[in-house]
Amino acid sequence: MRPTMDDLVVLFYNYAVILSAGYTVIQLDVDDRVPLLGVGLVLALFWTGYFRFSIRPRVVQRDEDESDGAENRNG
């Protein structure tokens, strides 16, 4: 199974999420589990919203454009 562009988008998106969470925890000097979970939840909500309203529509639009192009080539 070959990786698709969608797989690559999700990979880099998840990588950015992990890096931002790690960076934020280091900058806030969070040592306790409860604040760590709180910071993680806030970041998860933010990145979920960003994915839903910014990344996903682009991926869906690209898929639609590709499928329209394939239909036009096939007649």
N, C-alpha and C positions, 0 to 999 in steps of 0.2 A: 504494500500500500504506500503510495507516494504522498508525502505531505503536500497539502494544498496551501494557497495563500491565506485562507482562513486560519489554518493551523499556525502559520507564521505570525499572523496578527495577534492571535490569542497568546502565543508564547511570549512575544515581546511585551504585550500588555501586562501579563502576569508578572513578568520579570520587573517591569517598572513599578508595579504595585508592591512587590516584595522589597525592592530597593528603597522605595519611599517610606515604607513602614520601618525598616531597619534604621534608616537615616533619622527619622523622627524620634524613634525610641532613644537613639544615641544622643541626639541634640537635647532632648528633654531629660536625659539622665534617669530614665525610668528603671527602677530596680525591683519593684513589687509587682506581683502578678495581676492584681486588680486594676491598677492604672494602665498596665500594659494591655490588658484585655479591652479596657475602655478606649485607649488610643487606637487599638486595632479595629474596634467596632466603628469608630468615627471614620477612619480611613477607608474601611470596607464599604461603608455607606456612600462616601464621597466617590470612590472609584467605581462602584456599581452604577451610580447615577451617571457618571461620566461615560461609562461604557454604553449604557442604555440609550442616552440621548446624543452622543457624539460619534462613537465608534461603530456601533451596530448599524445605524442607518447608512453609513458609508459602505460597509461590507454588503449589506442587502442590495444597495443600489448598484454596486459593482457586479454582483451576481446577476441581477436583472439585466444589466447592460450586456454581460457576456452571453446570457441565454438568448437575448434578442439578436445578438450578432450571429449566433449559431443558427437560429431559425432563418435569418436572412440568407446565410450562406447555403443552407439546405433547400431553400426554395419555398 
